[in-house]
Structure formats: C-alpha cells, structure tokens
C-alpha cells in the first residue's frame, strides 16, 4: 500500500507498506526512488519487467505541495 491521506488536515503520506499474507502482518518498506511525491488519488501497480526485476508504478495523483502530478513514479521493490 503506497501513500494516501493521513488525516483530515490534508497531510499526505509517501510511505510504502507491504502485507505478508501467511504471517498476516504489515512491514514498512523503504524502496529507492529517483523522485518521490507523496500523493493521494493515485493508482499503484506491481509489474515484473523483462529482466525479472519487480517494480511498483505509481501513476499520477495529487500532491498538496505541487498539485496534480503527471509523472509515473517507479520503485524497484527488489532493492529495499
């Protein structure tokens, strides 16, 4: 789970949390990213690339600091 609105004040998170299904537990991850925007209203998808690396693509969203983001953010999940 990536980002989202934290509270009613409009604070937005850039945290990434991974859910382990067998253990039924959450772990916070810290993937490496070139640019990272805390966004809400985005879409996030896990993709396996041709070289077998696994990345998460965060597509668009709204950042309180910069407004609507037209960038696609990519996080290499194999490097955290």
Buried (B, 14 or more C-beta within 10 A) or exposed (E): EBBBBEEEEEEBBBEBEBEEEEEEEEEEBEBEBEEBBBBBBBEBEEEEEEEEEEBBBBBBBBBEEEEEBEBEBBBBBEEE
